[in-house]
Amino acid sequence: MEHLEDSRKRLFIGLISGTSLLVCLILVLLWYIPYVGLKNIHPYAPWIVGLAAAALIVLVLWACLGLLLNLALRRSLPFTRRLRGLTIKLLLPLMTLLAMALRISKERVRSSFIKVNNELVAGPNPKYKPAEILLLMPHCLQNSRCAKRLTYNINNCARCGLCPITGLLSLAQRYGVHLAIATGGTIARRIVVQKRPKIILAVACERDLASGIQDTYPLPVYGVLNERPNGPCLDTLVPLKRLEQAIVRFMDPDCLPALAEADDGGLEAATAGADQNASGGQRGIAPLESHSVKMQ
């Protein structure tokens, strides 16, 4: 054990030392190059740096133009299929910094990013088998007074109808897709490794959805914002209708249940007895036409 601790300490010391030296080297270069001039380093140095800068400028402009046209035309241009990665890894952090300078809230930036990401994910109109689709839900959907442990096994739910989990279970059963609840990024990553989905339909707030989309790239994530009548992270709601529409949108038509696109009765029937089961004046799950699952 002591040897293991020493090994971890040496690794940390080595990494922090190497990182510090690299940062110092970059700072020295940033000072040295303007001081001595590129021509004094090599006669061709200005041309090489200029060509590299021009190539980067063309790449950035083409990527930006391709992203805008992709959103406008809903089709990918040549050599722009990886634009979602550029948006996720580079543009979102820069957009956040620019928004902070312009005093635009992070929530608005994240919401905009989720909207664009969803269009990029759905743009190629991909289709998946039920076993390739994972519904990933936040733990705050569960009734805060419930004693059941659902993180490791969502089937532990008693289906009392006092929270959205009942409707989600019925939805997952109807379409044959995976359903899981995560309490954080670590558990979410473990679920993804275990289930090995090809697409994730995730419900969460703007912050968690944006970070989840970044963490799971290149695995596509289609985000659905939750509803927070009681504030963040407490007894939140899920827009079941919108989630079901996303399932139908991405599922292979040959795998859809009969009349899945038009018939909402199966899900309503699964939750119709919620009000009768609720006690103490509490309301259960609202019908699907309300576009969300309700709970108090």
C-alpha positions, -999 to +999 in steps of 0.1 A: +000+000+000+028+024+009+046+016-024+014+023-043+009+057-025+046+066-034+040+056-070+009+079-072+028+107-056+057+104-080+033+103-110+017+135-098+051+152-092+063+142-127+031+154-144+030+187-126+067+193-132+064+185-169+033+207-173+050+236-156+081+233-178+059+232-209+040+263-199+073+281-192+087+271-226+056+284-244+059+317-225+096+320-234+087+314-271+060+340-270+086+365-258+115+353-278+100+352-313+088+389-314+120+400-298+145+385-323+121+383-353+112+353-375+138+362-401+166+359-376+154+324-368+153+313-404+148+331-437+117+310-445+103+312-410+079+341-418+065+322-448+061+290-429+043+307-400+022+327-425+011+296-444+002+278-412-018+308-400-036+310-433-044+273-432-059+276-397-079+307-408-094+288-438-101+258-416-119+279-390-139+299-416-149+267-435-159+250-403-180+280-392-196+283-427-202+246-428-219+247-394-242+276-403-252+260-437-257+226-420-282+242-396-299+262-424-301+234-450-302+205-426-276+186-446-238+182-442-214+198-466-182+180-478-155+176-451-178+190-424-191+158-408-170+163-377-184+198-371-202+186-340-168+177-324-155+212-332-186+228-317-184+207-286-146+207-279-137+242-291-166+265-299-186+260-267-158+270-243-150+300-265-187+309-268-190+308-230-160+332-225-174+356-251-208+354-235-193+362-201-176+393-216-210+404-231-228+396-198-249+368-214-259+341-189-242+307-191-277+291-191-287+308-223-254+298-240-258+262-229-295+261-240-284+274-274-256+249-276-280+220-268-304+232-295-277+233-321-263+199-309-297+183-313-300+195-348-266+182-357-274+148-342-307+145-359-295+161-392-283+129-409-316+113-399-300+082-383-320+052-373-313+027-344-325-005-331-342-004-296-312-020-279-290+007-293-310+035-276-304+046-240-327+069-220-305+085-194-324+103-166-313+124-137-319+112-102-338+144-093-368+130-112-374+106-083-397+117-055-375+133-029-394+114-002-390+080-018-369+054+000-363+032-030-328+029-045-331+033-083-296+042-093-283+007-097-316-009-106-345+012-119-368-018-117-368-013-079-394+013-085-427+005-069-446+023-097-467+042-072-472+070-096-459+098-073-430+107-096-422+105-134-403+072-131-436+052-136-442+068-169-406+064-180-407+027-172-438+023-193-423+043-221-391+022-221-411-010-219-433+000-248-404+007-272-379-018-258-352+008-251-327+009-222-336+032-193-312+042-165-308+069-138-275+086-130-266+107-100-236+122-116-210+121-144-191+091-131-222+068-128-234+081-162-201+071-178-203+037-161-238+031-175-227+041-210-199+015-208-222-012-196-251-006-220-229+004-250-256+024-268-252+040-301-273+071-291-283+086-258-316+104-252-308+124-221-330+145-198-314+170-175-309+207-169-288+229-192-256+225-172-257+188-169-268+183-205-240+205-219-213+188-198-228+153-206-227+160-244-190+171-240-181+141-219-196+114-242-184+128-275-182+112-302-212+092-290-243+113-301-265+127-273-299+142-280-308+164-251-343+171-236-345+198-209-363+189-177-389+210-160-381+224-125-413+237-108-396+232-074-363+246-083-331+228-095-324+192-085-357+187-065-387+168-078-381+178-114-404+168-143-398+151-176-417+161-208-428+126-217-444+136-250-412+152-262-392+123-251-414+098-269-412+119-301-374+117-299-376+079-295-398+077-326-376+100-345-344+079-340-358+044-339-358+021-369-394+022-383-394-016-386-389-017-348-417+007-338-447-007-320-480-005-340-493+030-344-465+043-322-465+077-339-502+083-335-514+063-305-505+076-270-530+054-252-505+028-241-486+053-220-517+070-207-531+037-196-499+028-178-502+060-157-540+064-155-542+050-120-516+074-105-542+098-090-560+069-074-528+055-059-516+089-046-523+096-009-526+127+013-540+148-015-509+144-037-514+142-074-499+115-095-487+116-131-506+138-155-519+125-188-497+126-218-516+155-234-502+178-207-468+173-223-451+165-190-453+142-160-465+161-129-457+156-093-460+175-061 
